[in-house]
């Protein structure tokens, strides 16, 4: 068992050491989190916040309480999970144990009184299935009171109890007793939650007796329960020491009934003065503090925290999990949710119970109370992807304005051309998926293999006036996983022409640069008679941008970038598919055309079939050796955008990529990236007592039993010169422009003609059938 308990400490600490991050800084980290000194005392040292007093009951920083360790990655209540929580959490992180009792009245930490989906009890003890009445409800399954502690230690192993999470660590870790959880770190702190005391008592098991007899091995810092009778009994015990242990009344949902007083929790929350007579604090589902409406948006905060603090009750909020949707207000950034509870200028809860304690620690230790704006610490560029496209339809005025407000260093415009030659910003030439054009222009749908494999409604087949008539549509890249973006802004904003985009950037020249993306230049010139490069050059000249303003020209076509060789702009070569190796002959050729490359995340950190990283590629080193900057696209804040190694935490992902040496992040959520870059915790050499901690790609996968791994993916072949260098651009075909205009707004003229012919044949046939029917009738 000792091996399992040490596993995660060794894993994470070795990962940090390999990347040059400090791992022996626990004592000074604590100083970062102290409350503001009193009158006459020295001011606090360097840190991300101004040192103002927290709005908690004590004035100290809110506690991070690790529910079952780190169940976001490891099985709930496993030794590896608790070890990970201690390694990634702020000092003083509390280990939360849901206490269950065995047949011999000994304790074990498990997430649920039912063993079915959190252990292998059903397969190890198939004859032990029972039915019990728990708080008035009949429940079928396997239960801890039917097994001895020896049964647990010898036969039972833990499983991930949320099926959407990684199952590769199932059947690896045994359950732990509270004394083992308490001792995972030398100064271990423990929160013991007793959920079903009435049930245990009805079966001749005694929680208070167990706690008393265990004092030689551990003393819980906090004991919580949803049963008033139990808390009063503990508090009245002759052996209970209030100076060492705090009693916390745990609220269940408002409609559930407290089993000893027979009142709904929704009514008991109004009786805080009564609760103060037997408890020093309350633990509530987070919706008690910040309700979320049925539409997924925050409602006004309740007065619960303020009211409880007036009564001298601390308030702890539960239910935080980075991989479970909470509210659209947070734009899927877990830190934004924590800050809503601890740094909202009106109140602060006294602690958060989280299944991702690393994310809670990042928010409280690094991001809370940070001055805004603060100087940028990391030099890595923050480049928007279609503006702030996690909050508004991409490439709209609202998306770009929010990206600027959110602190993007560079805002991007992928230039598309309308049929009548208007250049405007849109992610791709296909209007489908980015607008509601499907209904308006389906008769324009064509198939153009040179552009994309599927059919589409292409901008160069539609006039600008027609494009302006459709509504932008917010993109939901993870909709299949149930993750939607800001529905209230589904159709908000308007598309900008290239001159309008440049004018917006010019107004913000002191803070933001621009990236101009060029797509399909060869096709537009030869097949549509549209000179996208000339149009962009003319727009840039007319914009008369500030010479100090950074301008990037991006394309996946080296012949396009060659057209800008004599300019002062930085040229970026785009790779839309993963690359894993760029030998020197290839980087030498890239350098002839580009100053930087834009690659997807999998080109830097490779991914296995089970969504864990397998390791770093050589791409950064190879590009840097050729003096080529590396920008990485694909960053967002939805949990499904990240590999499992990164704990569903965008800050952990960002620090891990920055530790690898990237030069820029291209992100749907510039606000999160900007907050990260401006925080002292981003600097591994900083004297700040807490830093963001990177994960070394591949370390977690190395701990997975080979037998449960799927076959490895075929390696990505190295780049060849032929993969990089494109043929020269064709001249602009003015005749193609005239033919396109004659087509009456269709796509490829031959395809449109064939489509119209087919429609005419069908219509004629139906008309003839109708006439025959009339005659026969």
N, C-alpha and C positions, 0 to 999 in steps of 0.2 A: 504493500500500500504506500510505503514511503516513496517508492519510485514514481507512482502516479502523482503524488502530491508535489513532488519536486519538478515534474515534467515541464509544467508551463512556466515556472520561474526561470528554469534553465533556457527554455526555448526563447522566451521574450528577451531575457537579458543578453543572451548570446547574439540575438538579432541586433540589439541596440549597440553592443560593443563592436560588432562587425562593421557598423556604419559610422562609427566614430561618435556616437551619442553617449553622454554621460550616464552611467548606471549606478553610481554610488553617491547620489546627491540627495538621499532622503532627508537627512537632518535639515539642510538649508531650505528644502522645498517647503517645509512647514511654515517657515518665517514669512513666506509669500502670502500666506492666507490669514495672517493675524488681523484682528480688527485695528482700526485707526488708533494710534496711541493717544493717551489722555493729555491734558494741558501740561506743558513743560517737558513732555517726553519727546525724544527725537522722532523725526518723520521716518516713515518706512523707506527701505532701500528701493532699488530699481524694480519695477514690475509692470504688468500691463495696465493696472488700474490706478486711480488717483488715491487709493487708500481710504476712501470714505467709509463710514460705518455701515455695516450691513443692516438691512431692515428686518432682521430676524429677531426673535424674542430676546436672545442673549447679546445681539450685536456682533456675534461671530459669524464666520462663513457657514453657509448651509452644509449639512452633512451629505455625503454620498453613501447610499446604502445599497449594497450589491445583492439584489434579490437572487438567491440561489447561486451566487457566484457570477458567472458570465454566460447565462443560458442563451444569449444571442448567438454564441458559437459552440460552446460545449454543453453537454447534457446538464440540466438544472441540478444543482446541489453536488456536482462532481468536484473532486479535489483540483483537477486542472482548471475548472471554472473559477473556483475561489482563488487559486494562485494567480490566475490571469487578472482577476479583479484587483488583487493587491499590487501586482506589478504595474498595471496600467492606471490605477486609481490614485487620487491624492492621498497623502498620508492621513491616517485616521478613517479611511474607508471602512464602513461597517459591513460585516458579513451577515447576511440575512438568512436564517435557517427556519424553514417551516417544520416544526417539531411534530413527529409522529411517534406513537408508542408501539412497541412490540408486545408479544404475548407475555414476556417476562418483565414487563414494565421498564424497559430501557428505551432510550431515545434514539431516533435516527432522523436525519434531515432529508426530506423528500418534498417535491413540489405539491403533492396532492395526497389525500387520504386514500384515494384509489391508486393502486399500483399498476393498473392495466397499461397505460400508455406512457409511463415514465420509467418502467423497469421491465425485465424479462420474467416477472413472477408468473405470468400466465403459462409460459412454456416450461418453467422449472417446477412449478407446483400446480399442475392442471387440476388436481382434485380439491384444491383449496378455494374454489370459487364459491362465494357466499352472497347472501342478500341481507343488508342491514338497513335499519331505519335511522337516517341521520337528519336531525332537525325536522322531523315530520315527513321526510321523503324516503321512499324505498329505493335503495341503490344496489345494483348488481355489480359484482366484480371481485377483485382480489384486494385484500386489506392487510395492513401491517400487523394488526392485533392477532392474526392467525399464524404468524411466523415468529420464531425466536430470533434473538440477535445473531445467533450462530447461523441460522438459515440465511439471514441477510448477508453476513460477512463471507460465507462460503459459496453461496449459490446466486445471489442477486447481483445484477449489473444494471447500470443506468442507461436510459434511452432518451433521445431528444423528444420532448413531449409536445413540440409544435412542429407539425409535419412539413411546413414550408422551409424549415431550417435544415442545416447540414446534418445528415445522419451518419457521416463517416466515423464519428467518435462513439457510436452506439456499441454496447457490449464491451467497452474498454475499461470503464471506471466503476469501482464498487461504491455503494452508498457509504456515507460517513456519519459517525456519531457526532453530536455537538462538541464534545471535547476535542475531537480531531479537527473540526472546523475552527474552533477557537485557537488551536495551536499552530495553524498554518503559518502565522508569522509570530515572532517572539512577543510582540505587544498586541496580540490579537484582540480585536474587539468583536463582540457578537450581539446580534439582534435575534432574539428567540421569539418566534410567532407561534402561539398556541391557538389553533383554529377551532378545535372541536372538543373542548374539555367535558361538556355534558355527555358526549358520546363515549369518551374514555371512561368517565365515572360510571356510566350505565353498564360497562363491561368490566367493572372491578379493577380498573387501571387508574393510577393516581399521578397526575402531572406534578403536583406540588411536592409529593414525596420524591419523585425522580429528581426534581431540581435541587431539593435539599440534600439528597444523597450524592449529588454530583459536584458539590461545592469544592471538593478536594481537587477536581480536575478543571472546572471552569466556573466562572460567574458571569452571567449575561449582563451586558451593559444596558440592554433594553429588553423588556418583555411586553409583547403586545398580544391582544386577543379581542375578538369581536363579542366576547361574553362578559358582561358586567359582573356577573356573579363570580366568575373565576378571578378577575382582577381584584375584586374586594377580598376574596379569600387569600390571594397571594399577599396583598397588602396587609392583611390582618395576621399573617403567619408570624410566629415568634422568631423565626429564623430569617425573616426578610429584612434586608438592609437597604433602606431607601437612599443612602449615600452612595451605594455602588450600582444600584439598578433602578432605572426609571420605568414606570408602568405607563403603557400607551393603550388607549382605547381605539380599536380598529373599526372603522365604519365599513359596512358592506353597501350594496346599492340602496338607494333611498326606499325602494319598495319592499326590501327584505325585512324580516322581523327578527329583532334581537331575541335569542331563545330564553334568556333568564328573566328579562323584564317585560317581554311580550309587546314591545313597541317597535314601530318601524324606525329604521335608521334615519329616514328623512324627517321624522319627528324628534328623534333624540338629538339631532344636530342643533336644534334650537334650545337645548338644555345644557349649555356649556358650563354654567355655574355648578350644576349637579355633577357633571363629569369631572370637574376639578376636584371634587371631594375624594376621588379614588384614583385619579390618573394625573400625570404631569404633562400629557400631550395627547394628541389625536393623530391617527393615521387614516387618511381619506383617499378614495379614488380621485384622481386629478380633476375630474369633471366637477367635483364639489367646489373647486376653487375657480377654474376657468371652464364654464360650460361650453360645449360645442353643439351647435344647432344641427338639425337633420340635413341641412345643406352643406355641412362640412366646414363651416366658418365659425370662428370664435364669437361667443356672445359676451356681454359685459361681465366682468369678474364679479363673483359674489363678495360679500363682506366677511366671509368666514374667517380668513386669516386675521384680519383686523379685530374682529370680535373675539376670537380665541386668544389673541395676544393680550387683549384688555383683561381677560380672565386669568392671565398667567399660564395659558396652555400653549405649548409648542405645537406646530402643525407640520406634519410630514405628508407629502403627496406621493401616491403610488400609481403605477400603471405606465411607466415610461419604457418604451421599447423603440429603438431606432428603425426597426424593420416593419413596424406596424403603423399604418396611416393614422394621423391624429387630426390635423386641420390644415386646410389649404393656406391659412395665414402664414404657416411656417415654411412654405416652399420646399418641403421635404428636408430641411436642414434641422437635424436633431438639436443642435445647440440653440437655435432660435426658440424652440419650445422650452428648454430649460431656462433660458433667460427670461421668458415670459413669466415664469414662476419665481425667479430669484432676483431679477434686476429690472423691475418694471417701474421703479420710482415711487410706487405707492405702498408696496409691501413685499415681503419675501417669505416664502415657506422656510421652515427650519431644516428641511432635508428632503431629498428625493429618493424614492425607491426605484431602482432602475435595473433592467435586464442587460443594459450596456453601460456599466459604470465608468468605462473609459470615456465615453462621450459626455457623461455627466461631469466627470472631472475636468475634461477640456473646457467645457462651458463655464464652470464655476471658477476654476483656477486661472484660466487664460482670457476668456472672452467677457466675463461679467465685469462691470465697472470700468471697462476700457474707455479711454478718451476717444472721442469721435469728432473730426478725423484725427488720426495720429500718424506720425511719419511712417513711411514704408520701410519695413525691416528687410524683407527678402527682395532680391532684384529680379526675380522671375516675373515675366510679364503676365498680366491678366488680360486675355483677349476674349471678347464676347463671341458667342456662337449665335448669330441671328439676333443680336441684342440680348436683353434679359428674357430669353425665350421660354424660361420656366414659368414666367409670370404673365406674359402677353404673347399673342401671335407673333412669330418670328418675323423680323425685317419690317416691322411697323414702326411708326413714329414713337408709340408708347414703349415698345421694347427697347428702342435705342435710347430714348430719354432716361429710362430706368437704368439701363446699363451705365450711362454716364453718371447718374446720381449714385449708383451702387459702387462706383470707383473703378470701373474698367479702365485699363491703360490704353486699350485699343478697341474700337468698335468696328464691326465687319460689315461689308456689303458685298455679297455675291451678285454680280451684275448680270441681269437678264435683259434681253431685247424684245420689245413688242414688235408686232408685224409692221407697224409704221415707224420703226426706228427709235422708239423712246427707250432709253436705258433706265432701269429701275432695280431696286434691291429685292431679291427673292432667293431662297436657298437653292432652288434648282429650276430648270426650265419648265418643269411639269407643274401645272397649276393644281392638279389633283392632290388632295391631302393638305395643301397649304391654304386653300380657299374653298368656298362652296361652289366652285365652278362645275362640279359634277353634273348638277341639274341644268345649269345655264348653257354649257358648251359641250355636251356629250356628242353632239353631231360633229364636233371638231376632233374627236378622239382619233389618234393615229398611232401607228407603231413605227418607231424609228430606232432600229438596233444600234445605230451609231451613238445615240444619246443614252438609252436605257433599255433593258430587256423587256419591260412591260409597256403596254400602251399608255398614252397619256394625252392630256390637253396642253399643248406647248405654247409658251408665251409668244413665240415668233409666228404663230398662226392666229393671233388675236390682237386686236388694236388696243392701244393704251386706254382709250375711252371705254372699251368693253372690259378691260381688266379692272379699271376703277369701279365698275358697276358690281363686281362681286365682293363678298366680304372675306377678310382674312380669317383664317381658322387656326386656332392654337394647336400645335402638334403634341401628340401624346405618345412618345416613343415606347412607353412601358404600359400602354393601355391593356395589353394582354395579361399583365400581372395585376390589373385592377388599380393602377396608379394614374389618375387623371390630373391634369394641370388646371388650376384656377378657372373653374367653369364660368364664373361670373364675367370673365374677360374673354370668353371663347371666341368672340368675333370683334374684339375691341381694336381700335387703332386703324390706321390707313397706311398703305404702302407708299414709300418715298421714291421719287425719281432720283437718279444719281446726283444731279445738281442740288436737290433738296437735302440729300444725305450729306453732301460735302458742306453745304451751308450750316447744317446743324453741327458738324464737327468743327467748322471754323469758329463758330460762336463759343466753342469750348476748347479752343486750341491750347490753352494753358494746362489742361488736364488730360486731354485724350488725343490719341493718334488714330489712324484709320488703316484698315486692311481692305483692299479691293480684290475680290475674287473674280477670275475670268474663266468661264467655262465654254466649251463647244465652239471655240473661235473658228476652227477650220470648217466645221459644218455650216456655221452661220455665214461665213464668207462665200463658200462654194455653192451651197444649196439655197440660201435665202438672200444672198446679196447684202448682208448686213456686216458693217465694219465695226465690230465691238471694240477693237483696240483703238482705232481712230476716235471713236465716240468717247472712250474713257480718257484718252489723252487730251482731247479738246475740253472735256468737262473739268479735268484737273487744272488745265491752264486758266480757264475762265474763273475757277474758284479762287485763284490767287491765295492759296493757303500760306500760313505762316511758315517760313523756311525751317523753323525749329520743330514744326509739327512732324511727328513720325508717320511715314507713309509706307505701307507694305503692299506689294503687288503679288498676288498668289495665283498659281495655276498648276494644273497637273500636266501641262504641256510645255516642254522646254523651249519649243519654238516661240511660244507666247512670251516667256520670260526673256528670250533673246532680244525681243523688240524693246525691252526696257533696260538693256545693258548700259547704255550711256546716261541713264537717269540717276538721280540721287536717291531713288527709292530702294528700299530693301526688297529683294526678290525671294519669294518663298515657293519651293516646289512641294506640291501636295501629293501625298500617297494615300489613297483612299482604302487600300487593302493592307493588312499587316505585313511588315517586313521584319526579318530577324537578323539579317547580316548584310552589311554593305562593305564589301572588300574595297581596298584602296583604289583600284582602277575605276570603280564605280563612283566613289566619293570624289575622285579627281574630276570626273566628268560632271558630276552634280555641281561642283564648285565653279565650273565654267558658266553655269546658267543661274545659280541661286546662292544666296547668302544664308538661307535657312531652309529647313524642311518642316512640313506639317505631317505628323504621323499619328495613327490611332494608338490608343493606350496599349493594345496587345503587341505593338512593335517594340515597346519598352519592357513591359512585364507580360510574359506569356501566360496563357490561361489553360488549365486542364478542363477536361470534360465535366468535372464536378464543381467547376467554378472557383477552385483554389488556384493561386498562382503557382507556376512551376519554376520561375526564376527570371533573372534579368537577361536581356539580350546584350549584344555588343554594340547596338546601334548608336547609343550616345557617345561612347568612346570613339567609335569609328568616325562619326560626324565631327566631333570636336577636334579630332586629330587633323581634319581637313579644314578647320576653322569655319565650320557650318553650325549654326545654332539649331536647336531642336525644340520645336513647339509640338505639344501633344494635345490632340483633340479627343472629345468623348467624355469630358468631365461634366458631371451633373450632381445633383444631391439625392435623387431617388436611390433607394437601396439596391434596386435591380441594375443600376449602372455600374456597380462595384463588384469586384471579386470578394469572396467571403473572407479573405484574409484581413480586409480592411474594416471589419466590424460594422458594416453599414454606416460608417462615419466618414463624411467627406474630408474632415481635417486629418484623419489618420491616412486616408488615401493621398491627399495632397502632400503631406510631409514625407511619405514614402517615395513619391515620385520626385520630389525636390531633392531628397537625399540621394537619389540616383543621378541627379545632375541635369535635369531638363531646364530649358531656358524660358519656357512660356507654357501656360495652360490655356486651352480654348474651352470655354465653359458656357453652359446654358444659364448658370447662376453666378454672375460676377460678384454679387454681394458677398456670398460665402467665401469665394477665393480672395477677395479684397480684404475682408476681415482677417483672414488667415495670414496674408502677406504682411499686414501692418501690426502683427502681434509679436511682442518680444519672445513668446514661447516658440516661435518658428526658428530661432537661432540656436543651434546646438552648442555654440561656443559662448552663449550669453551667460552673464552672471545671474540672470533671473532664476529664481529657485524652482521653476517648473518649466518644462519644455514639452512641446508636442513630440510624441514618440513614434518613429517610423517602424514599419514591419519589413523584415527582409523577405522579399519574395521567394517562395519555395520552402521556407522553413516549416510551415504548418503541414503542407502536403507530405513532407518527409516523415512526419509522425503518423501518417495514416497507414494502417495495415495494407500491404500490397494486395492481399486477397480481395479486398473490397473495392479496389480501384478498377475503373474501366480501362480498356486498352488505350495506350497513349495515342494522341493524334500524330499524324505524319508531320515531320519537321517542315517548317517553311523554308523553301529553297533560297539560297543567297540571291541578292539582286545581281542582275547582269546589266551590262551597259545598254543592251537592247531594251531593257525594261525602263530605262531612264530617258534616253535621247529620242526625241520625236522628229518626224520628217518636217521639212519647211512648211510654213503655212501657205495655202493656195491664195492667189489673188482674189479680191472681192469681185464676185460675179454680178455685175449690174443687171445682166439679163435675167438672172434668177430672181432678183428683186421685182422686176416688172411682171414676170410670170406669176409670182406669188400674189401680187396685188390684183392681178386679173382673176385669181382663183376665188374671189368673193369671200375671203375670210377663212378658207379651209386650211388644212394642214398641207401635207405633201399633195401636190396637185393631182397626180395620178391616182393616189389613194382616195382623195376626196371625190374625184370624178367617178371612180368605181363605186364608192359608197352611195353617191347620189343616183347612179344608174340602177343599183340594186333596189334602192328605195322606190324609184320610178317604176321598175318592173313589178315590184310587190303591189304598189298602189294600183297600177293598171290591171293586174290580175284580179285584185279584190273588186275593182269597179266592174269588170266583165262578169265575174261571178254574181255580183249583185244584180246586174241587168238580166242575166239568165234567170235568176230566182224570181225577179219581178214578172218576166214574160211567162214563165211556167205557172206562177201563182194565178 
